[in-house]
């Protein structure tokens, strides 16, 4: 029970400030920098040993590269090629690392959404690549264009989601036409840095052309910074397939950024130890970085890692585990060792938006924060190990990300903030609700929760006793109902309409196999 303050000492200040004159809480979730120093799980000597062993893997064991053009590129640089196996000398890798930029400018349709991709920046991308969508209103269903557009709109709605990704796969659109609808939706409904799948040169070039046409960019404009990113997944262990190698080459040739991300699951596609899995991850990532730099020296490239462990009973991938977090922190150490910005990821193996899903995701978000990841992918909405995108989980994850973003605002320890006068004003056993210190700050002092309910049990019951999952349904449905396209959206859609129609009549572009 709150106690009334006793009468204040004489000379007390008058509380004449009107509500209209009080400060309103302002947030900047776009330009986030890591608030904490990166943590370590390995010593500097151990990191150097992992790096050197990864170089041995590339040099002595080799990487299987299925694309002839990629093998030729390596061979011209001095690598040894035997059939599909490529053995890259450490001198070639070291030279490639020296040309890779440490800071990358990400462009966006809205210049205010432009980002600097570098160590120290803290960026988030929603869950990506999900073949299914799920929400409380419609249940679990195969991903379609409607879900793809809806999830893009949700990602656009929240500033704490910095880069676009393919949250849900629009499987109702024929594969040869799918990239047209995916780019149309990004360019119409969003103004953040964009994502393009590396599914073959034709699709990639079509997507780049749509960005240029939609935003009226010259070729020089398009290559002045990164307008599109893609994720390149190696096939662990030690294989780079045709679409991924081609994607690296296509993006590098166009000056766009590939995020090279081995998916090394300890105990399955990688050694069972943290150090062993990271060594394989590092070797595969270095191979991709080298191919990109050999294609075009100085091209923007991101180190990446999405290593975790498997459940040794079922073989299923696990996320947010102690091993996952250790690998995140170790990956951060390796990225800093080679001087490149890098990508990590959260994840959830849970099949529902429950406590397990929240725990898995939130622990991995903290792992990325402790590791100082430049970009954390799958940070909101990811379920079932990536098989489903959950609308309600997305909203609850946004709450966690916004909480993390608030930590980027450093508290001030000035005399005014300490408030000795307020401490003197309140007698023992009193409260601070009515002090001038509180009245001057109460409207902007605290983060206002998005979905969390801070009322007591009685008020919560009277309001319908909704769980955070149920409350999240109300939020995402309202977000979609109130959504408005960015200012450039209609013009962008009009600018690419003729191109899309022509390419459709020509048969579109099938993925590269």
C-alpha positions in Angstrom: 0.0 0.0 0.0 1.3 3.5 -0.9 2.0 5.8 2.0 1.3 9.5 1.8 4.4 11.7 1.9 4.6 13.9 5.0 4.5 17.7 4.5 7.6 18.9 2.8 10.1 21.3 4.4 9.5 25.0 3.9 10.9 26.4 0.7 9.5 23.4 -1.4 9.3 23.9 -5.1 6.0 24.5 -6.9 4.8 21.8 -9.4 3.4 24.1 -12.0 4.7 22.4 -15.0 1.8 21.3 -17.3 1.6 17.9 -18.9 2.0 19.5 -22.3 5.4 21.0 -21.3 6.8 17.7 -19.9 9.2 15.7 -22.1 8.0 12.9 -24.2 10.1 9.8 -24.4 12.0 9.6 -27.6 13.7 6.5 -28.9 16.2 5.8 -31.6 16.2 2.1 -32.4 17.7 2.6 -35.9 21.3 3.5 -34.9 22.2 1.1 -32.2 25.7 0.5 -30.9 26.7 -2.4 -28.6 26.5 -1.0 -25.0 28.8 -3.7 -23.5 32.3 -4.9 -24.2 32.5 -8.2 -26.1 33.0 -11.3 -24.0 35.4 -14.1 -24.6 35.4 -17.9 -24.2 38.8 -18.6 -25.7 42.2 -17.0 -24.9 43.9 -15.1 -27.7 46.3 -18.0 -28.2 43.4 -20.4 -28.6 41.7 -18.1 -31.1 44.9 -17.9 -33.1 45.1 -21.7 -33.0 41.6 -22.1 -34.3 42.3 -19.6 -37.1 45.5 -21.4 -38.1 43.9 -24.8 -38.0 41.1 -23.5 -40.2 43.8 -22.4 -42.7 45.2 -25.9 -42.5 41.8 -27.3 -43.3 41.5 -25.1 -46.4 45.1 -25.7 -47.5 45.5 -29.4 -46.7 42.1 -31.0 -46.6 40.5 -28.7 -49.2 37.0 -27.5 -49.9 34.7 -29.2 -52.4 33.6 -26.5 -54.9 30.9 -27.6 -57.3 30.8 -24.6 -59.6 33.5 -24.7 -62.4 33.7 -20.9 -62.6 34.5 -20.7 -58.9 37.2 -23.4 -59.2 38.7 -21.5 -62.1 38.8 -18.3 -60.0 40.6 -20.1 -57.2 43.0 -21.8 -59.6 43.9 -18.5 -61.3 44.8 -17.1 -57.9 47.3 -20.0 -57.3 45.1 -22.5 -55.5 45.5 -26.2 -56.3 42.5 -27.8 -57.9 41.9 -31.6 -58.1 38.7 -32.5 -59.8 36.1 -30.7 -57.6 38.4 -30.2 -54.6 40.1 -26.9 -54.1 43.1 -26.4 -51.8 43.7 -22.7 -51.1 47.0 -21.6 -49.7 46.9 -19.4 -46.6 48.7 -16.6 -48.5 45.7 -16.4 -50.8 43.3 -16.3 -47.9 45.4 -13.7 -46.0 45.6 -11.4 -49.0 41.8 -11.7 -49.4 41.2 -10.6 -45.8 43.4 -7.6 -46.4 41.1 -6.3 -49.2 37.8 -7.0 -47.4 36.3 -3.8 -45.9 35.8 -3.5 -42.2 33.0 -1.0 -42.5 30.2 -1.2 -45.1 27.5 1.3 -46.0 24.0 -0.3 -46.4 21.8 1.9 -48.5 18.0 2.1 -48.3 15.1 3.7 -50.1 14.7 5.9 -47.1 18.1 7.5 -46.4 17.2 7.6 -42.7 17.2 3.8 -42.8 20.8 3.6 -44.1 23.1 1.7 -41.9 26.8 1.2 -41.2 27.6 -2.5 -41.1 30.7 -2.8 -38.9 32.0 -4.2 -35.7 30.3 -2.3 -32.8 27.0 -1.8 -34.7 24.0 -3.8 -33.3 21.5 -4.8 -36.0 18.6 -7.2 -36.1 16.8 -9.1 -38.8 13.5 -11.0 -38.3 13.2 -14.7 -38.7 13.9 -15.7 -42.3 13.5 -18.5 -44.8 10.4 -20.1 -43.1 8.3 -22.4 -45.4 5.3 -22.1 -43.0 3.5 -19.3 -41.2 1.5 -19.6 -38.0 -0.8 -17.4 -35.9 -3.7 -17.8 -33.4 -6.3 -16.7 -35.9 -5.5 -18.9 -38.9 -3.3 -21.6 -37.5 -0.2 -23.2 -39.1 -0.2 -23.0 -42.9 2.1 -23.2 -45.9 3.8 -19.9 -46.7 2.2 -17.9 -49.4 2.4 -14.4 -50.9 -0.1 -13.0 -48.4 2.0 -14.2 -45.5 5.2 -12.9 -47.1 3.7 -9.5 -47.5 2.2 -9.4 -44.1 5.5 -10.4 -42.4 7.4 -7.7 -44.5 4.9 -5.1 -43.2 5.5 -6.3 -39.6 9.2 -6.0 -40.1 8.8 -2.5 -41.6 6.6 -1.4 -38.6 9.3 -1.8 -36.0 12.5 0.3 -36.1 14.4 -2.4 -34.0 14.2 -4.6 -37.1 16.9 -3.0 -39.3 17.2 -5.2 -42.4 14.7 -7.0 -44.5 14.7 -10.8 -44.9 12.4 -13.4 -46.5 10.4 -14.2 -43.4 8.0 -16.5 -45.2 8.5 -18.3 -48.5 5.6 -17.4 -50.9 5.2 -20.9 -52.2 2.0 -20.1 -54.1 3.9 -18.1 -56.6 5.7 -20.3 -59.3 9.4 -20.5 -58.6 10.4 -18.8 -61.9 8.3 -15.7 -61.0 8.6 -15.7 -57.3 11.5 -13.3 -57.1 9.5 -10.6 -59.0 6.8 -10.7 -56.3 9.3 -10.7 -53.5 11.1 -7.7 -54.8 7.9 -5.9 -55.7 6.7 -6.3 -52.1 10.0 -5.1 -50.6 10.1 -2.1 -52.8 6.4 -1.2 -52.4 5.9 -1.8 -48.6 9.3 -1.2 -47.1 12.1 1.4 -47.0 14.9 -0.6 -45.2 18.0 -2.4 -46.6 16.8 -5.2 -48.9 17.4 -8.9 -49.2 17.8 -10.9 -52.5 18.0 -14.7 -52.6 21.1 -16.1 -54.4 19.1 -18.6 -56.5 20.9 -18.2 -59.8 22.4 -15.4 -61.9 19.2 -14.6 -63.8 17.1 -14.2 -60.7 19.9 -12.1 -59.0 20.3 -9.8 -62.0 16.5 -9.4 -62.4 16.3 -8.4 -58.7 19.2 -5.9 -59.0 17.5 -4.4 -62.1 14.2 -4.0 -60.2 16.0 -2.1 -57.4 17.6 0.2 -59.9 14.4 0.8 -61.8 12.2 1.2 -58.8 14.5 3.8 -57.1 15.7 5.5 -60.3 19.4 4.5 -59.7 22.1 4.7 -62.2 24.7 2.0 -62.3 27.1 4.2 -60.4 24.4 4.9 -57.8 23.8 1.2 -57.4 27.4 0.3 -56.8 27.9 3.2 -54.4 27.2 1.2 -51.3 25.2 -1.9 -50.7 21.5 -2.0 -51.8 21.0 -5.7 -51.5 22.4 -8.4 -49.2 22.1 -12.2 -49.4 23.0 -15.1 -47.2 25.4 -17.7 -48.5 25.2 -21.0 -46.7 28.0 -23.5 -47.2 27.2 -27.2 -47.2 28.9 -28.4 -44.1 31.3 -30.1 -43.9 33.6 -28.5 -46.5 31.4 -28.0 -49.6 30.3 -25.0 -51.6 27.5 -25.9 -53.9 26.7 -24.3 -57.3 23.9 -21.8 -56.4 25.9 -20.5 -53.4 29.2 -20.2 -55.2 27.4 -18.5 -58.1 25.7 -16.1 -55.7 29.0 -15.1 -54.2 30.4 -14.3 -57.6 27.2 -12.5 -58.8 27.0 -10.3 -55.7 30.7 -9.6 -55.7 30.7 -8.6 -59.3 27.8 -6.1 -58.7 29.4 -4.7 -55.5 26.7 -6.1 -53.2 27.1 -7.8 -49.9 27.1 -11.6 -49.2 26.8 -12.7 -45.7 28.7 -16.0 -45.6 27.1 -18.3 -43.1 28.2 -21.9 -42.5 25.5 -23.8 -40.5 27.7 -26.1 -38.5 25.8 -28.3 -36.1 28.2 -29.8 -33.5 27.8 -33.5 -33.4 26.2 -33.8 -36.9 27.8 -31.7 -39.7 30.7 -30.5 -37.5 32.9 -31.9 -34.8 31.1 -32.3 -31.5 33.2 -29.8 -29.6 32.8 -26.0 -29.6 36.3 -25.5 -30.7 36.0 -28.1 -33.5 32.7 -26.8 -34.8 34.1 -23.2 -34.9 37.2 -24.4 -36.7 35.0 -25.9 -39.5 32.8 -22.8 -39.5 35.8 -20.5 -39.8 37.4 -22.5 -42.6 34.2 -22.5 -44.7 33.6 -18.8 -44.1 37.2 -17.9 -45.0 36.7 -19.8 -48.3 33.7 -17.8 -49.2 35.3 -14.5 -48.2 38.3 -15.4 -50.4 36.1 -16.3 -53.4 34.3 -13.0 -53.1 37.5 -11.0 -52.9 39.1 -12.9 -55.8 36.1 -12.0 -57.9 36.3 -8.3 -57.0 38.9 -7.1 -54.5 37.4 -4.7 -51.9 33.8 -5.9 -52.3 31.7 -5.7 -49.2 31.5 -9.1 -47.4 30.4 -10.3 -44.0 31.8 -13.0 -41.9 29.0 -15.2 -40.5 28.3 -18.0 -38.2 25.2 -20.0 -37.3 26.7 -22.8 -35.3 25.0 -24.7 -32.6 24.6 -28.2 -31.3 22.1 -31.0 -32.1 20.1 -33.0 -29.7 22.0 -36.3 -29.6 18.8 -38.3 -29.1 16.8 -37.0 -32.0 19.4 -35.3 -34.2 17.4 -32.1 -34.3 19.1 -28.7 -34.1 19.1 -26.9 -30.8 19.2 -23.2 -30.1 19.8 -20.9 -27.2 21.8 -23.7 -25.5 25.0 -23.1 -23.6 26.9 -24.5 -26.6 25.1 -22.2 -29.0 26.0 -19.2 -26.8 29.7 -20.2 -26.5 29.9 -20.6 -30.3 28.4 -17.1 -30.7 31.0 -15.6 -28.4 33.8 -17.6 -30.0 32.6 -16.6 -33.5 32.8 -13.0 -32.4 36.4 -13.5 -31.3 37.2 -15.0 -34.7 35.6 -12.2 -36.6 37.5 -9.6 -34.6 40.7 -11.6 -35.1 40.3 -11.2 -38.9 39.0 -7.7 -38.6 35.6 -8.1 -40.3 32.0 -7.4 -39.3 29.9 -10.4 -38.7 26.5 -12.1 -38.5 25.2 -14.3 -35.8 21.7 -15.7 -35.2 19.1 -16.6 -32.6 16.8 -19.5 -33.0 14.0 -21.5 -31.4 13.4 -25.3 -31.7 10.1 -25.0 -29.9 7.0 -25.8 -31.9 4.9 -23.1 -30.2 5.2 -19.6 -29.1 5.7 -20.7 -25.5 8.2 -20.3 -22.7 10.6 -22.7 -24.4 10.6 -20.5 -27.5 11.1 -17.3 -25.6 13.9 -18.8 -23.5 15.7 -20.2 -26.6 15.4 -16.9 -28.5 16.2 -14.6 -25.6 19.3 -16.6 -24.5 20.6 -16.4 -28.1 19.9 -12.7 -28.3 22.0 -12.3 -25.2 24.6 -14.5 -26.8 24.8 -12.2 -29.8 25.0 -9.2 -27.5 27.8 -10.7 -25.5 29.6 -11.6 -28.7 29.0 -8.1 -30.1 27.5 -9.5 -33.3 27.0 -6.8 -36.0 23.8 -8.5 -37.2 21.7 -11.0 -35.4 19.4 -12.9 -37.8 16.2 -14.8 -36.9 15.8 -12.3 -34.0 12.0 -12.3 -34.1 9.3 -14.8 -35.1 11.4 -17.9 -35.8 9.9 -21.2 -34.6 10.4 -24.9 -35.2 14.0 -24.5 -36.1 13.0 -22.2 -38.9 10.1 -24.2 -40.3 7.5 -21.7 -39.2 7.3 -17.9 -38.7 5.0 -17.1 -35.8 3.2 -13.8 -35.8 2.6 -13.8 -32.0 6.2 -14.8 -31.4 7.3 -12.0 -33.6 5.6 -9.4 -31.4 6.9 -10.9 -28.1 10.4 -11.1 -29.6 10.1 -7.4 -30.6 9.6 -6.7 -26.9 12.9 -8.4 -26.1 14.7 -6.6 -28.9 13.4 -3.2 -27.8 14.5 -4.0 -24.2 17.9 -4.8 -25.6 17.9 -1.6 -27.6 17.1 0.4 -24.5 20.3 -0.8 -23.0 22.2 1.1 -25.7 21.1 4.3 -23.9 23.7 5.0 -21.3 22.3 6.2 -17.9 23.7 9.5 -16.7 25.3 9.9 -13.2 25.1 13.7 -12.9 23.9 15.5 -9.8 20.6 16.3 -11.5 20.0 12.6 -12.3 21.1 11.4 -8.9 18.6 13.8 -7.3 19.9 14.5 -3.8 17.1 17.0 -3.3 14.6 14.3 -3.9 16.3 12.0 -1.5 16.2 14.8 1.1 12.6 15.6 0.3 11.1 12.2 1.2 11.1 11.1 4.8 11.8 7.5 5.8 8.9 5.3 4.8 7.6 7.8 2.3 7.4 7.6 -1.5 8.8 9.5 -4.5 5.7 9.7 -6.6 5.1 13.4 -6.0 8.6 14.7 -5.8 9.6 17.4 -8.3 12.4 15.0 -9.5 9.7 12.5 -10.4 7.2 15.0 -11.8 9.9 16.4 -14.1 10.7 12.9 -15.5 7.8 10.5 -15.1 6.5 10.8 -18.7 9.8 9.8 -20.2 11.7 7.9 -17.5 10.8 4.3 -18.3 10.3 2.1 -21.3 6.6 1.5 -22.0 6.1 -2.2 -22.8 4.7 -3.2 -26.1 3.0 -6.5 -25.1 3.8 -7.1 -21.5 0.9 -6.5 -19.0 2.1 -4.9 -15.8 -1.4 -4.7 -14.1 -2.3 -6.7 -11.0 -4.2 -10.0 -11.1 -7.6 -8.4 -10.6 -7.2 -5.9 -13.4 -5.7 -8.5 -15.7 -8.6 -10.8 -15.0 -11.2 -8.1 -15.6 -9.5 -7.3 -19.0 -10.0 -10.9 -20.1 -7.0 -12.7 -18.6 -5.2 -12.7 -21.9 -1.7 -14.3 -22.1 1.1 -12.4 -23.8 0.5 -14.6 -26.9 -3.1 -13.6 -27.0 -2.3 -9.9 -26.5 0.3 -10.2 -29.3 -2.5 -11.2 -31.7 -4.3 -7.9 -31.0 -1.1 -6.0 -31.7 -0.1 -7.6 -35.0 -3.6 -7.5 -36.4 -3.7 -3.8 -35.5 -0.3 -3.2 -37.0 -1.5 -4.7 -40.3 -4.8 -2.9 -40.3 -3.1 0.5 -39.7 -0.1 -0.1 -42.0 0.7 2.5 -44.6 3.2 2.1 -47.4 6.3 4.4 -47.4 6.1 7.5 -49.5 8.1 6.0 -52.4 6.1 2.8 -52.5 3.6 3.6 -55.2 6.1 5.1 -57.5 8.5 2.2 -57.0 5.8 -0.3 -57.9 4.9 1.6 -61.0 8.5 1.9 -62.1 9.0 -1.9 -62.2 5.6 -3.0 -63.6 6.6 -3.0 -67.2 9.9 -4.9 -66.5 8.1 -7.6 -64.5 5.4 -8.0 -67.2 8.1 -8.3 -69.9 10.1 -10.9 -67.9 7.0 -12.9 -67.2 6.1 -13.0 -70.8 9.7 -14.2 -71.5 9.2 -17.1 -69.0 10.8 -15.6 -66.0 14.0 -17.1 -64.4 14.3 -20.5 -62.9 16.7 -21.1 -60.0 20.1 -22.4 -60.7 20.7 -26.0 -59.7 
